[in-house]
């Protein structure tokens, strides 16, 4: 039996520039972190006592005998990709799916990590990220960028650069004191609205060249934000103000990015004292992130009293196997 633990990600700046059609021509960059909310994937080989050969448990249950019977596209394609047979897989999570935190990509990374471990093979973080990107963007043909899979696999507070050659992951060199203060000044609220990221990406037409002017502006914010974090002379509160500036541009991309209800919630937060914030993910709902100075945090909590407040801390480990118990297994072909 294998159990993997994979973090969710929080993207601050640069979202959208990680889409291949953009960064292959212009280059891209994302500033993001993983944090201490996780998905867990448990995998073992299914004993041969049942009428079915594979048992899957996520938001629904599936009992199947062939790959093509599997309804979940990521599981179906991952099992084909790694030649997995007779599996019992269970998915569990600290936070809901379709919430703007890269949950589907974290699942993809954690599942691949578990499959490799079950086969007795080691896959490093880059290999897991690369294969999760291939799984979601190519095999499953889902619209979107590359940042989620990379952040879930590598973990930590990073700048991820993209170009025609691929990507590089660069840890942001920020003092422990400043990093702690940033964590303390960020407040996360669940709006209760959620949609599939791929659907939002298609509605936003992020791969359309007509959006590239706005993406160029979003790209520029990454350098500014990184300087605020790494330069001792820069005021950290400017990070919050920059979030507000970036959000104003992002919400112009498409009507699918936000809704009247989310705009109203955001304005409540700003009026209560938040310096800035953003809707995490592709848009359309999920989690709202605010940068709030300590003296205004109670005001913001009161203004958001109808929403669920989710405390969190940054994490640095990325995906990992937290339980490994080898088991003897022979493929169906060898037992015949």
C-alpha positions in Angstrom: 0.0 0.0 0.0 1.1 3.5 -0.9 -0.1 6.8 0.5 1.0 10.1 -1.0 0.5 13.6 0.4 0.6 16.5 -2.1 0.1 20.2 -1.3 -2.2 22.7 -3.1 -0.8 25.9 -4.5 -1.5 29.6 -4.1 -0.5 31.7 -7.1 0.2 35.3 -6.5 1.3 36.8 -9.8 1.8 35.7 -13.4 -1.1 33.4 -13.8 -1.9 32.9 -17.5 1.7 33.5 -18.7 2.2 29.7 -18.0 0.1 28.8 -20.9 2.2 27.2 -23.7 0.9 29.3 -26.6 2.0 32.5 -24.7 5.3 31.5 -23.1 6.7 29.8 -26.1 6.6 33.2 -27.9 7.0 35.7 -25.1 8.3 33.8 -22.1 6.4 33.6 -18.9 6.8 33.7 -15.1 4.7 32.8 -12.1 5.2 33.7 -8.4 3.5 31.1 -6.2 3.8 29.0 -3.1 2.5 25.6 -1.9 0.7 25.7 1.5 -0.3 23.3 4.2 -3.6 22.0 2.7 -3.2 18.6 1.0 -4.7 15.9 -1.1 -4.0 12.2 -0.2 -3.9 9.4 -2.7 -4.0 5.8 -1.4 -3.2 3.0 -3.9 -2.8 -0.7 -3.5 -3.4 -3.7 -5.7 -6.9 -5.1 -5.5 -7.1 -8.7 -4.2 -8.6 -11.0 -6.9 -11.7 -12.0 -5.0 -14.1 -9.6 -6.7 -16.2 -9.4 -9.9 -14.4 -6.2 -10.8 -10.6 -5.6 -11.3 -10.3 -1.9 -10.3 -12.1 0.1 -7.5 -11.8 3.8 -7.5 -13.1 6.2 -4.8 -13.1 10.0 -5.2 -16.3 12.1 -5.4 -17.9 9.0 -6.7 -17.1 5.3 -6.8 -16.2 3.2 -9.8 -16.0 -0.6 -10.1 -14.5 -1.5 -13.5 -12.7 -4.2 -15.4 -11.2 -2.4 -18.3 -9.4 1.0 -18.8 -12.0 2.3 -21.1 -14.7 1.8 -18.5 -13.1 4.3 -16.2 -15.1 7.6 -16.2 -12.5 9.7 -14.5 -10.2 10.9 -17.4 -7.1 11.6 -15.4 -7.2 8.2 -13.6 -8.0 6.4 -16.9 -5.1 8.0 -18.8 -2.7 7.7 -15.9 -3.3 4.0 -15.5 -2.8 3.5 -19.3 0.3 5.6 -19.2 2.0 3.6 -16.4 0.4 0.3 -17.3 -1.4 -0.1 -13.9 -3.7 -3.1 -13.3 -6.0 -4.3 -10.5 -5.9 -1.1 -8.5 -7.8 0.1 -5.5 -7.4 3.9 -5.4 -8.8 6.3 -2.8 -8.7 10.1 -3.0 -9.1 12.4 0.0 -8.6 16.1 0.4 -8.4 19.0 2.9 -10.2 21.4 0.6 -12.9 21.0 -2.1 -12.1 20.5 -5.7 -12.8 23.2 -8.4 -11.7 25.9 -5.9 -8.8 27.7 -7.7 -6.0 26.0 -5.8 -4.8 23.6 -8.4 -6.6 20.6 -6.8 -6.9 18.6 -10.0 -3.2 19.0 -10.7 -2.2 18.1 -7.1 -4.3 15.0 -7.5 -2.5 14.1 -10.8 0.9 14.6 -9.3 0.0 12.6 -6.1 -1.5 9.8 -8.2 1.5 9.5 -10.4 3.8 9.5 -7.4 1.7 6.7 -5.8 1.7 4.6 -9.0 5.5 4.8 -9.4 6.0 3.9 -5.7 3.6 0.9 -6.1 5.7 -0.3 -9.0 8.8 0.1 -6.8 10.2 2.9 -8.9 11.4 6.4 -8.0 10.3 9.4 -9.9 11.9 12.8 -9.0 9.9 16.0 -8.7 10.6 17.2 -12.3 9.5 13.9 -13.8 6.3 13.9 -11.8 5.6 17.5 -12.9 6.4 16.8 -16.5 4.2 13.7 -16.6 1.3 15.5 -14.8 1.5 18.2 -17.4 1.5 15.7 -20.2 -1.4 13.8 -18.5 -3.7 16.8 -18.1 -2.8 18.9 -21.1 -2.2 16.2 -23.7 -3.8 12.9 -22.8 -6.9 14.5 -21.1 -6.8 17.5 -23.5 -7.7 20.0 -20.7 -7.1 23.7 -21.3 -4.7 25.5 -18.9 -1.2 26.2 -18.0 1.8 24.4 -16.4 2.2 26.1 -13.1 -0.1 23.9 -11.0 1.6 20.6 -11.7 5.0 22.2 -11.0 4.0 23.8 -7.8 2.4 20.7 -6.4 5.4 18.5 -7.3 8.2 20.8 -6.2 6.6 22.6 -3.3 7.9 25.8 -1.7 7.8 29.5 -2.4 9.1 29.8 -6.0 9.4 31.9 -9.1 8.8 29.5 -12.1 10.1 30.8 -15.4 8.8 29.5 -18.7 10.2 29.7 -22.2 10.4 27.8 -25.5 12.8 25.3 -23.8 10.5 24.5 -20.9 10.7 25.8 -17.4 12.9 26.4 -14.4 12.0 26.5 -10.7 13.8 29.2 -8.7 13.2 29.4 -4.9 12.5 33.0 -3.9 15.2 34.2 -1.5 13.2 36.0 1.1 14.2 36.5 4.8 12.5 34.2 7.3 11.1 37.3 9.1 9.6 38.8 5.9 8.2 35.4 4.8 6.5 34.9 8.2 5.1 38.4 8.1 3.7 37.8 4.6 2.1 34.6 5.7 0.5 36.4 8.7 -0.8 39.2 6.5 -2.6 36.9 4.0 -6.2 35.9 4.7 -8.0 33.1 2.7 -11.8 32.9 2.4 -14.0 30.3 0.6 -16.6 32.0 -1.5 -18.6 28.8 -2.0 -18.6 29.1 -5.7 -16.7 26.6 -7.8 -16.2 25.7 -11.5 -13.9 23.6 -13.5 -10.6 25.4 -14.2 -10.5 24.1 -17.8 -13.9 25.5 -18.5 -12.8 28.9 -17.2 -9.7 28.8 -19.3 -11.7 28.1 -22.4 -14.1 30.9 -21.6 -11.3 33.3 -20.9 -9.7 32.4 -24.3 -6.3 32.7 -22.6 -4.6 31.0 -25.5 -6.0 33.6 -27.9 -3.4 36.1 -29.0 -5.9 38.9 -28.4 -5.3 38.4 -24.7 -1.5 38.6 -24.9 -1.3 42.4 -24.3 -2.9 41.9 -20.8 -0.7 38.9 -20.2 2.3 41.0 -20.9 1.2 43.3 -18.1 0.6 40.4 -15.8 4.0 39.1 -16.6 5.6 42.4 -15.6 4.1 42.1 -12.1 6.2 39.1 -11.3 9.5 41.0 -11.3 8.0 43.8 -9.2 6.6 41.4 -6.7 9.8 39.4 -6.4 11.8 42.7 -5.8 9.3 43.6 -3.0 10.0 40.2 -1.3 13.7 40.1 -1.7 14.8 43.7 -1.4 15.2 44.7 2.3 14.5 48.3 1.3 11.0 47.5 -0.1 7.9 47.7 2.0 6.0 44.4 2.2 2.7 46.2 2.2 3.4 47.1 -1.5 2.9 43.3 -2.2 -0.7 43.8 -1.1 -1.2 46.9 -3.2 0.3 45.1 -6.2 -2.2 42.2 -5.8 -4.9 44.8 -6.2 -3.4 46.2 -9.3 -2.9 42.8 -10.8 -6.5 41.7 -10.0 -7.9 44.8 -11.8 -6.1 43.7 -15.0 -7.0 40.0 -14.6 -10.7 40.7 -14.2 -10.7 42.6 -17.6 -9.6 39.5 -19.4 -13.1 38.0 -19.5 -16.5 38.0 -17.9 -15.7 34.4 -16.8 -12.9 35.6 -14.4 -15.3 37.1 -11.9 -19.0 37.6 -11.1 -21.0 40.4 -9.5 -21.2 38.4 -6.3 -17.4 38.0 -6.1 -16.8 41.6 -7.0 -19.1 42.6 -4.1 -17.3 40.3 -1.7 -13.9 41.7 -2.9 -15.1 45.3 -2.4 -16.3 44.5 1.2 -12.8 43.2 1.9 -11.1 46.4 0.6 -13.5 48.7 2.5 -12.8 46.7 5.7 -9.1 47.4 5.4 -7.5 44.9 3.0 -4.8 46.5 0.8 -5.4 44.1 -2.1 -6.3 40.6 -3.0 -7.3 38.3 -5.8 -9.5 35.3 -6.7 -7.2 32.3 -6.8 -7.1 30.2 -9.9 -8.5 30.7 -13.4 -11.6 32.6 -12.0 -15.3 32.1 -11.6 -15.3 31.2 -7.9 -13.4 29.3 -5.2 -11.1 31.1 -2.8 -10.5 34.8 -2.3 -7.1 35.8 -0.9 -6.6 39.2 0.8 -3.5 41.0 2.0 -4.5 42.6 5.3 -2.3 44.4 7.8 -2.7 43.0 11.4 -4.7 46.0 12.7 -7.4 45.4 10.1 -7.8 41.7 10.2 -10.6 41.5 12.7 -12.5 44.1 10.5 -12.0 41.9 7.4 -13.2 38.8 9.3 -16.3 40.6 10.3 -16.9 41.8 6.8 -16.5 38.2 5.6 -18.5 36.6 8.4 -20.8 34.8 5.9 -17.7 33.1 4.3 -15.5 30.3 5.6 -12.1 31.7 6.8 -9.2 29.2 6.2 -6.0 29.8 8.2 -2.9 28.4 6.5 0.9 28.2 6.5 3.4 28.0 3.6 5.0 24.6 3.1 8.2 23.6 1.4 8.2 19.9 0.7 5.9 19.3 -2.3 4.5 15.9 -3.1 5.9 12.9 -1.0 5.2 9.3 -0.1 4.1 9.3 3.5 3.4 5.5 3.8 5.2 2.8 1.8 4.4 -0.9 2.4 5.7 -3.1 -0.5 3.5 -5.9 -1.7 4.1 -8.9 -3.9 2.2 -8.6 -7.2 2.3 -10.4 -10.5 0.6 -9.0 -13.5 -2.4 -10.8 -14.9 -0.3 -11.9 -17.9 2.2 -13.7 -15.7 -0.4 -15.6 -13.7 -2.0 -17.1 -16.8 
